[in-house]
Amino acid sequence: MTVRTIGSAQGLRDPYGVWERLREVDADGGVLVRPDGHVAWRARTADSADELPKVLAEVLHAPAGPAA
């Protein structure tokens, strides 16, 4: 799995907000992209991050475990 950070000091830069606009997420949001390029999940803000374990379980066809 590859994690890319856009806009952080360690990540890629998006000075014009193009990535944010095209991906329909705010600066603190996230996008889960399958290896085939299909967007499996999108969260406009970090408020939706607690959904990620459930979404990953669905994408991987595995039972969701308790949140840590």
N, CA, C and O atoms as a CHARMM CRD file, in Angstrom:
* protein
*
  272
    1    1 MET  N      0.84900  -1.16500   0.00000 PROA 1      0.00000
    2    1 MET  CA     0.00000   0.00000   0.00000 PROA 1      0.00000
    3    1 MET  C      0.89700   1.23100   0.00000 PROA 1      0.00000
    4    1 MET  O      1.91600   1.27400   0.69000 PROA 1      0.00000
    5    2 THR  N      0.51300   2.21000  -0.76800 PROA 2      0.00000
    6    2 THR  CA     1.24100   3.45900  -0.84200 PROA 2      0.00000
    7    2 THR  C      0.37400   4.57800  -0.28100 PROA 2      0.00000
    8    2 THR  O     -0.79500   4.71500  -0.64100 PROA 2      0.00000
    9    3 VAL  N      0.95300   5.36200   0.59000 PROA 3      0.00000
   10    3 VAL  CA     0.24500   6.51400   1.14500 PROA 3      0.00000
   11    3 VAL  C      0.91100   7.76900   0.61000 PROA 3      0.00000
   12    3 VAL  O      2.12400   7.93700   0.73600 PROA 3      0.00000
   13    4 ARG  N      0.12900   8.63600   0.02300 PROA 4      0.00000
   14    4 ARG  CA     0.62500   9.91000  -0.48400 PROA 4      0.00000
   15    4 ARG  C     -0.01500  11.02800   0.32800 PROA 4      0.00000
   16    4 ARG  O     -1.22600  11.01900   0.55300 PROA 4      0.00000
   17    5 THR  N      0.77500  11.96900   0.75700 PROA 5      0.00000
   18    5 THR  CA     0.28000  13.12300   1.49100 PROA 5      0.00000
   19    5 THR  C      0.40800  14.34300   0.59700 PROA 5      0.00000
   20    5 THR  O      1.47900  14.61600   0.05400 PROA 5      0.00000
   21    6 ILE  N     -0.67500  15.06700   0.44700 PROA 6      0.00000
   22    6 ILE  CA    -0.67700  16.26300  -0.38200 PROA 6      0.00000
   23    6 ILE  C     -0.76700  17.47300   0.53500 PROA 6      0.00000
   24    6 ILE  O     -1.68300  17.57600   1.35200 PROA 6      0.00000
   25    7 GLY  N      0.18900  18.39100   0.39800 PROA 7      0.00000
   26    7 GLY  CA     0.10800  19.64400   1.12000 PROA 7      0.00000
   27    7 GLY  C      0.84100  19.69700   2.44300 PROA 7      0.00000
   28    7 GLY  O      0.92800  20.77000   3.04000 PROA 7      0.00000
   29    8 SER  N      1.37600  18.57700   2.93000 PROA 8      0.00000
   30    8 SER  CA     2.11300  18.62400   4.19200 PROA 8      0.00000
   31    8 SER  C      3.57400  18.94400   3.91300 PROA 8      0.00000
   32    8 SER  O      4.01300  18.94200   2.76300 PROA 8      0.00000
   33    9 ALA  N      4.30500  19.21100   4.95300 PROA 9      0.00000
   34    9 ALA  CA     5.73100  19.52000   4.79900 PROA 9      0.00000
   35    9 ALA  C      6.49200  18.35600   4.16400 PROA 9      0.00000
   36    9 ALA  O      7.45100  18.57400   3.42400 PROA 9      0.00000
   37   10 GLN  N      6.06600  17.11000   4.45200 PROA 10     0.00000
   38   10 GLN  CA     6.75000  15.93900   3.92500 PROA 10     0.00000
   39   10 GLN  C      6.15600  15.46300   2.59500 PROA 10     0.00000
   40   10 GLN  O      6.77200  14.66100   1.89400 PROA 10     0.00000
   41   11 GLY  N      4.98000  15.94600   2.25100 PROA 11     0.00000
   42   11 GLY  CA     4.27700  15.42800   1.08600 PROA 11     0.00000
   43   11 GLY  C      4.43500  16.29600  -0.14900 PROA 11     0.00000
   44   11 GLY  O      5.27600  17.19300  -0.20400 PROA 11     0.00000
   45   12 LEU  N      3.61300  16.00500  -1.12700 PROA 12     0.00000
   46   12 LEU  CA     3.58600  16.76500  -2.36300 PROA 12     0.00000
   47   12 LEU  C      2.90600  18.10700  -2.12900 PROA 12     0.00000
   48   12 LEU  O      2.13300  18.25500  -1.18200 PROA 12     0.00000
   49   13 ARG  N      3.18000  19.05900  -2.96500 PROA 13     0.00000
   50   13 ARG  CA     2.59700  20.40000  -2.82600 PROA 13     0.00000
   51   13 ARG  C      1.44100  20.57600  -3.80800 PROA 13     0.00000
   52   13 ARG  O      1.47100  20.03900  -4.91600 PROA 13     0.00000
   53   14 ASP  N      0.43700  21.32200  -3.40000 PROA 14     0.00000
   54   14 ASP  CA    -0.71300  21.65200  -4.23800 PROA 14     0.00000
   55   14 ASP  C     -1.02900  23.13100  -4.05300 PROA 14     0.00000
   56   14 ASP  O     -2.06300  23.47900  -3.48400 PROA 14     0.00000
   57   15 PRO  N     -0.13800  24.01000  -4.53500 PROA 15     0.00000
   58   15 PRO  CA    -0.29000  25.43800  -4.25200 PROA 15     0.00000
   59   15 PRO  C     -1.55300  26.07100  -4.83500 PROA 15     0.00000
   60   15 PRO  O     -2.00700  27.09500  -4.32400 PROA 15     0.00000
   61   16 TYR  N     -2.12800  25.49900  -5.87800 PROA 16     0.00000
   62   16 TYR  CA    -3.30800  26.07800  -6.50800 PROA 16     0.00000
   63   16 TYR  C     -4.60300  25.35400  -6.12900 PROA 16     0.00000
   64   16 TYR  O     -5.67600  25.72500  -6.60500 PROA 16     0.00000
   65   17 GLY  N     -4.51400  24.32400  -5.27800 PROA 17     0.00000
   66   17 GLY  CA    -5.70200  23.61100  -4.84600 PROA 17     0.00000
   67   17 GLY  C     -6.31600  22.71800  -5.91300 PROA 17     0.00000
   68   17 GLY  O     -7.48400  22.34600  -5.80600 PROA 17     0.00000
   69   18 VAL  N     -5.55000  22.37000  -6.94000 PROA 18     0.00000
   70   18 VAL  CA    -6.06800  21.55800  -8.03800 PROA 18     0.00000
   71   18 VAL  C     -6.44300  20.15900  -7.54800 PROA 18     0.00000
   72   18 VAL  O     -7.52700  19.66300  -7.85600 PROA 18     0.00000
   73   19 TRP  N     -5.54800  19.52200  -6.78600 PROA 19     0.00000
   74   19 TRP  CA    -5.82000  18.16300  -6.28800 PROA 19     0.00000
   75   19 TRP  C     -7.07400  18.17000  -5.42100 PROA 19     0.00000
   76   19 TRP  O     -7.94700  17.31400  -5.55900 PROA 19     0.00000
   77   20 GLU  N     -7.14500  19.13700  -4.53800 PROA 20     0.00000
   78   20 GLU  CA    -8.29300  19.24200  -3.63300 PROA 20     0.00000
   79   20 GLU  C     -9.59200  19.39600  -4.42600 PROA 20     0.00000
   80   20 GLU  O    -10.59300  18.76000  -4.09500 PROA 20     0.00000
   81   21 ARG  N     -9.59100  20.21800  -5.45000 PROA 21     0.00000
   82   21 ARG  CA   -10.78700  20.47200  -6.25500 PROA 21     0.00000
   83   21 ARG  C    -11.16600  19.24400  -7.09200 PROA 21     0.00000
   84   21 ARG  O    -12.33900  18.87500  -7.15000 PROA 21     0.00000
   85   22 LEU  N    -10.18900  18.61600  -7.73600 PROA 22     0.00000
   86   22 LEU  CA   -10.47000  17.45500  -8.58000 PROA 22     0.00000
   87   22 LEU  C    -10.92700  16.24500  -7.77500 PROA 22     0.00000
   88   22 LEU  O    -11.78400  15.48800  -8.22900 PROA 22     0.00000
   89   23 ARG  N    -10.36900  16.05800  -6.59400 PROA 23     0.00000
   90   23 ARG  CA   -10.71300  14.90500  -5.75900 PROA 23     0.00000
   91   23 ARG  C    -11.92400  15.14600  -4.88200 PROA 23     0.00000
   92   23 ARG  O    -12.40800  14.23500  -4.21000 PROA 23     0.00000
   93   24 GLU  N    -12.41800  16.39500  -4.89000 PROA 24     0.00000
   94   24 GLU  CA   -13.59700  16.76700  -4.10500 PROA 24     0.00000
   95   24 GLU  C    -13.41500  16.48300  -2.61900 PROA 24     0.00000
   96   24 GLU  O    -14.31000  15.95200  -1.96100 PROA 24     0.00000
   97   25 VAL  N    -12.24400  16.84400  -2.10100 PROA 25     0.00000
   98   25 VAL  CA   -11.95500  16.71200  -0.68100 PROA 25     0.00000
   99   25 VAL  C    -11.34400  18.00900  -0.18100 PROA 25     0.00000
  100   25 VAL  O    -10.71500  18.74800  -0.93900 PROA 25     0.00000
  101   26 ASP  N    -11.53500  18.27800   1.10300 PROA 26     0.00000
  102   26 ASP  CA   -10.87400  19.41600   1.71500 PROA 26     0.00000
  103   26 ASP  C     -9.43000  19.03600   2.02000 PROA 26     0.00000
  104   26 ASP  O     -9.03000  17.88700   1.82800 PROA 26     0.00000
  105   27 ALA  N     -8.65900  19.99200   2.49100 PROA 27     0.00000
  106   27 ALA  CA    -7.24700  19.75400   2.77000 PROA 27     0.00000
  107   27 ALA  C     -7.02300  18.63000   3.77700 PROA 27     0.00000
  108   27 ALA  O     -5.99600  17.95400   3.72200 PROA 27     0.00000
  109   28 ASP  N     -7.96900  18.41800   4.70100 PROA 28     0.00000
  110   28 ASP  CA    -7.80200  17.36000   5.70100 PROA 28     0.00000
  111   28 ASP  C     -8.56100  16.08200   5.33800 PROA 28     0.00000
  112   28 ASP  O     -8.61800  15.15200   6.14300 PROA 28     0.00000
  113   29 GLY  N     -9.13800  16.02500   4.14900 PROA 29     0.00000
  114   29 GLY  CA    -9.88900  14.84800   3.71500 PROA 29     0.00000
  115   29 GLY  C     -8.98100  13.75500   3.19000 PROA 29     0.00000
  116   29 GLY  O     -7.75600  13.86000   3.26100 PROA 29     0.00000
  117   30 GLY  N     -9.59300  12.70100   2.65900 PROA 30     0.00000
  118   30 GLY  CA    -8.80500  11.59400   2.14400 PROA 30     0.00000
  119   30 GLY  C     -9.52100  10.85600   1.03200 PROA 30     0.00000
  120   30 GLY  O    -10.74400  10.91300   0.90800 PROA 30     0.00000
  121   31 VAL  N     -8.73200  10.16000   0.22300 PROA 31     0.00000
  122   31 VAL  CA    -9.25200   9.36400  -0.88500 PROA 31     0.00000
  123   31 VAL  C     -8.56000   8.01100  -0.83700 PROA 31     0.00000
  124   31 VAL  O     -7.33500   7.93800  -0.74600 PROA 31     0.00000
  125   32 LEU  N     -9.34800   6.93100  -0.90000 PROA 32     0.00000
  126   32 LEU  CA    -8.81300   5.57800  -0.96300 PROA 32     0.00000
  127   32 LEU  C     -8.96800   5.10400  -2.40500 PROA 32     0.00000
  128   32 LEU  O    -10.08300   4.97900  -2.91100 PROA 32     0.00000
  129   33 VAL  N     -7.83400   4.84300  -3.06200 PROA 33     0.00000
  130   33 VAL  CA    -7.83400   4.45200  -4.46700 PROA 33     0.00000
  131   33 VAL  C     -7.32300   3.02700  -4.59000 PROA 33     0.00000
  132   33 VAL  O     -6.25400   2.68900  -4.08100 PROA 33     0.00000
  133   34 ARG  N     -8.10400   2.19600  -5.27600 PROA 34     0.00000
  134   34 ARG  CA    -7.68600   0.81200  -5.50500 PROA 34     0.00000
  135   34 ARG  C     -6.51700   0.79200  -6.48700 PROA 34     0.00000
  136   34 ARG  O     -6.29300   1.77100  -7.19900 PROA 34     0.00000
  137   35 PRO  N     -5.76700  -0.31800  -6.53300 PROA 35     0.00000
  138   35 PRO  CA    -4.64300  -0.41600  -7.47700 PROA 35     0.00000
  139   35 PRO  C     -5.05000  -0.22400  -8.94300 PROA 35     0.00000
  140   35 PRO  O     -4.23000   0.18600  -9.76500 PROA 35     0.00000
  141   36 ASP  N     -6.30900  -0.51700  -9.27100 PROA 36     0.00000
  142   36 ASP  CA    -6.75600  -0.32900 -10.65600 PROA 36     0.00000
  143   36 ASP  C     -7.18700   1.11200 -10.93300 PROA 36     0.00000
  144   36 ASP  O     -7.66900   1.41000 -12.02500 PROA 36     0.00000
  145   37 GLY  N     -7.02100   2.00800  -9.95900 PROA 37     0.00000
  146   37 GLY  CA    -7.33300   3.40900 -10.13900 PROA 37     0.00000
  147   37 GLY  C     -8.75200   3.79500  -9.77100 PROA 37     0.00000
  148   37 GLY  O     -9.09400   4.97500  -9.83900 PROA 37     0.00000
  149   38 HSD  N     -9.58600   2.85300  -9.38600 PROA 38     0.00000
  150   38 HSD  CA   -10.96700   3.13000  -8.98000 PROA 38     0.00000
  151   38 HSD  C    -10.97500   3.75300  -7.58200 PROA 38     0.00000
  152   38 HSD  O    -10.31000   3.25600  -6.67300 PROA 38     0.00000
  153   39 VAL  N    -11.72400   4.83600  -7.41600 PROA 39     0.00000
  154   39 VAL  CA   -11.86300   5.45200  -6.09200 PROA 39     0.00000
  155   39 VAL  C    -12.84400   4.62100  -5.29100 PROA 39     0.00000
  156   39 VAL  O    -14.02800   4.55300  -5.62100 PROA 39     0.00000
  157   40 ALA  N    -12.35100   3.98800  -4.23800 PROA 40     0.00000
  158   40 ALA  CA   -13.17500   3.11100  -3.40700 PROA 40     0.00000
  159   40 ALA  C    -13.87500   3.87800  -2.29000 PROA 40     0.00000
  160   40 ALA  O    -14.92100   3.45100  -1.80200 PROA 40     0.00000
  161   41 TRP  N    -13.29900   5.01000  -1.88400 PROA 41     0.00000
  162   41 TRP  CA   -13.86300   5.78500  -0.76900 PROA 41     0.00000
  163   41 TRP  C    -13.28800   7.18500  -0.80700 PROA 41     0.00000
  164   41 TRP  O    -12.14100   7.39500  -1.20400 PROA 41     0.00000
  165   42 ARG  N    -14.10000   8.13400  -0.39000 PROA 42     0.00000
  166   42 ARG  CA   -13.66100   9.52800  -0.34700 PROA 42     0.00000
  167   42 ARG  C    -14.27400  10.16600   0.89100 PROA 42     0.00000
  168   42 ARG  O    -15.45800   9.97800   1.17100 PROA 42     0.00000
  169   43 ALA  N    -13.47500  10.91300   1.62600 PROA 43     0.00000
  170   43 ALA  CA   -13.96800  11.65900   2.78900 PROA 43     0.00000
  171   43 ALA  C    -13.61000  13.12600   2.58500 PROA 43     0.00000
  172   43 ALA  O    -12.43600  13.48000   2.47700 PROA 43     0.00000
  173   44 ARG  N    -14.61300  13.95600   2.53300 PROA 44     0.00000
  174   44 ARG  CA   -14.34900  15.38100   2.30500 PROA 44     0.00000
  175   44 ARG  C    -13.48400  15.96900   3.41900 PROA 44     0.00000
  176   44 ARG  O    -12.62000  16.80300   3.15000 PROA 44     0.00000
  177   45 THR  N    -13.70500  15.54400   4.67300 PROA 45     0.00000
  178   45 THR  CA   -12.91800  16.05500   5.79600 PROA 45     0.00000
  179   45 THR  C    -12.45300  14.89800   6.68000 PROA 45     0.00000
  180   45 THR  O    -12.87900  13.75700   6.50400 PROA 45     0.00000
  181   46 ALA  N    -11.58800  15.20500   7.61600 PROA 46     0.00000
  182   46 ALA  CA   -11.08700  14.19700   8.55400 PROA 46     0.00000
  183   46 ALA  C    -12.18400  13.69200   9.48500 PROA 46     0.00000
  184   46 ALA  O    -12.01000  12.66000  10.13400 PROA 46     0.00000
  185   47 ASP  N    -13.30900  14.39700   9.56300 PROA 47     0.00000
  186   47 ASP  CA   -14.42500  13.95300  10.41100 PROA 47     0.00000
  187   47 ASP  C    -14.94000  12.57700  10.00600 PROA 47     0.00000
  188   47 ASP  O    -15.52900  11.87800  10.83000 PROA 47     0.00000
  189   48 SER  N    -14.72900  12.17500   8.75700 PROA 48     0.00000
  190   48 SER  CA   -15.20300  10.88200   8.25500 PROA 48     0.00000
  191   48 SER  C    -14.15900   9.78400   8.38200 PROA 48     0.00000
  192   48 SER  O    -14.41000   8.65400   7.96300 PROA 48     0.00000
  193   49 ALA  N    -13.01100  10.08000   8.94100 PROA 49     0.00000
  194   49 ALA  CA   -11.91300   9.10900   9.00800 PROA 49     0.00000
  195   49 ALA  C    -12.27500   7.86500   9.80600 PROA 49     0.00000
  196   49 ALA  O    -11.70700   6.80000   9.56300 PROA 49     0.00000
  197   50 ASP  N    -13.20200   7.97000  10.75000 PROA 50     0.00000
  198   50 ASP  CA   -13.58000   6.79900  11.54000 PROA 50     0.00000
  199   50 ASP  C    -14.31200   5.74700  10.69700 PROA 50     0.00000
  200   50 ASP  O    -14.46600   4.60900  11.14000 PROA 50     0.00000
  201   51 GLU  N    -14.76200   6.10700   9.49700 PROA 51     0.00000
  202   51 GLU  CA   -15.39900   5.16200   8.58300 PROA 51     0.00000
  203   51 GLU  C    -14.38500   4.26700   7.86700 PROA 51     0.00000
  204   51 GLU  O    -14.75300   3.21000   7.35300 PROA 51     0.00000
  205   52 LEU  N    -13.12900   4.67000   7.82800 PROA 52     0.00000
  206   52 LEU  CA   -12.13100   3.97900   7.02500 PROA 52     0.00000
  207   52 LEU  C    -11.97900   2.49300   7.34400 PROA 52     0.00000
  208   52 LEU  O    -11.91100   1.70300   6.40200 PROA 52     0.00000
  209   53 PRO  N    -11.92200   2.05200   8.61000 PROA 53     0.00000
  210   53 PRO  CA   -11.81000   0.60500   8.85900 PROA 53     0.00000
  211   53 PRO  C    -12.95800  -0.20100   8.25600 PROA 53     0.00000
  212   53 PRO  O    -12.73900  -1.28200   7.71100 PROA 53     0.00000
  213   54 LYS  N    -14.18200   0.32200   8.35200 PROA 54     0.00000
  214   54 LYS  CA   -15.34000  -0.37000   7.77400 PROA 54     0.00000
  215   54 LYS  C    -15.22500  -0.42300   6.25200 PROA 54     0.00000
  216   54 LYS  O    -15.50600  -1.45200   5.63800 PROA 54     0.00000
  217   55 VAL  N    -14.81800   0.67400   5.65900 PROA 55     0.00000
  218   55 VAL  CA   -14.67200   0.73300   4.20100 PROA 55     0.00000
  219   55 VAL  C    -13.58400  -0.22300   3.73600 PROA 55     0.00000
  220   55 VAL  O    -13.77100  -0.94300   2.75600 PROA 55     0.00000
  221   56 LEU  N    -12.45800  -0.23800   4.42300 PROA 56     0.00000
  222   56 LEU  CA   -11.38000  -1.16800   4.05700 PROA 56     0.00000
  223   56 LEU  C    -11.84400  -2.61500   4.15900 PROA 56     0.00000
  224   56 LEU  O    -11.50700  -3.43400   3.30500 PROA 56     0.00000
  225   57 ALA  N    -12.61200  -2.93500   5.19400 PROA 57     0.00000
  226   57 ALA  CA   -13.13500  -4.29600   5.34500 PROA 57     0.00000
  227   57 ALA  C    -14.04000  -4.65100   4.16600 PROA 57     0.00000
  228   57 ALA  O    -13.99300  -5.77200   3.66100 PROA 57     0.00000
  229   58 GLU  N    -14.85700  -3.70400   3.73200 PROA 58     0.00000
  230   58 GLU  CA   -15.73200  -3.95400   2.58900 PROA 58     0.00000
  231   58 GLU  C    -14.92900  -4.13100   1.30800 PROA 58     0.00000
  232   58 GLU  O    -15.19400  -5.04200   0.52400 PROA 58     0.00000
  233   59 VAL  N    -13.95700  -3.26600   1.09800 PROA 59     0.00000
  234   59 VAL  CA   -13.13600  -3.34000  -0.11600 PROA 59     0.00000
  235   59 VAL  C    -12.34200  -4.63800  -0.15500 PROA 59     0.00000
  236   59 VAL  O    -12.17900  -5.24700  -1.21200 PROA 59     0.00000
  237   60 LEU  N    -11.84900  -5.05400   1.00700 PROA 60     0.00000
  238   60 LEU  CA   -11.04100  -6.28400   1.08600 PROA 60     0.00000
  239   60 LEU  C    -11.88100  -7.52600   1.33500 PROA 60     0.00000
  240   60 LEU  O    -11.34400  -8.63200   1.40500 PROA 60     0.00000
  241   61 HSD  N    -13.18500  -7.35800   1.46800 PROA 61     0.00000
  242   61 HSD  CA   -14.10800  -8.47100   1.74000 PROA 61     0.00000
  243   61 HSD  C    -13.69100  -9.23100   2.99400 PROA 61     0.00000
  244   61 HSD  O    -13.65500 -10.46200   3.01400 PROA 61     0.00000
  245   62 ALA  N    -13.37700  -8.47000   4.03500 PROA 62     0.00000
  246   62 ALA  CA   -12.96400  -9.04600   5.31500 PROA 62     0.00000
  247   62 ALA  C    -13.84700  -8.45800   6.41100 PROA 62     0.00000
  248   62 ALA  O    -14.34900  -7.34300   6.27100 PROA 62     0.00000
  249   63 PRO  N    -14.03900  -9.20100   7.50100 PROA 63     0.00000
  250   63 PRO  CA   -14.82600  -8.65700   8.60500 PROA 63     0.00000
  251   63 PRO  C    -14.09000  -7.49300   9.26900 PROA 63     0.00000
  252   63 PRO  O    -12.87300  -7.53800   9.44500 PROA 63     0.00000
  253   64 ALA  N    -14.82700  -6.46900   9.62900 PROA 64     0.00000
  254   64 ALA  CA   -14.23500  -5.31000  10.29200 PROA 64     0.00000
  255   64 ALA  C    -13.98400  -5.64500  11.74400 PROA 64     0.00000
  256   64 ALA  O    -14.87500  -6.14600  12.43000 PROA 64     0.00000
  257   65 GLY  N    -12.78600  -5.37500  12.21900 PROA 65     0.00000
  258   65 GLY  CA   -12.44700  -5.61400  13.61800 PROA 65     0.00000
  259   65 GLY  C    -12.76700  -4.39600  14.44400 PROA 65     0.00000
  260   65 GLY  O    -13.16600  -3.36400  13.90500 PROA 65     0.00000
  261   66 PRO  N    -12.59500  -4.50100  15.75400 PROA 66     0.00000
  262   66 PRO  CA   -12.85800  -3.33900  16.61800 PROA 66     0.00000
  263   66 PRO  C    -11.84800  -2.23300  16.34400 PROA 66     0.00000
  264   66 PRO  O    -10.68100  -2.49800  16.05600 PROA 66     0.00000
  265   67 ALA  N    -12.30500  -1.01200  16.43400 PROA 67     0.00000
  266   67 ALA  CA   -11.42000   0.14700  16.22500 PROA 67     0.00000
  267   67 ALA  C    -10.43800   0.22400  17.37000 PROA 67     0.00000
  268   67 ALA  O    -10.79400   0.00300  18.52800 PROA 67     0.00000
  269   68 ALA  N     -9.19900   0.53900  17.03800 PROA 68     0.00000
  270   68 ALA  CA    -8.16800   0.65000  18.08100 PROA 68     0.00000
  271   68 ALA  C     -8.08800   2.04900  18.59800 PROA 68     0.00000
  272   68 ALA  O     -7.27800   2.33500  19.47900 PROA 68     0.00000
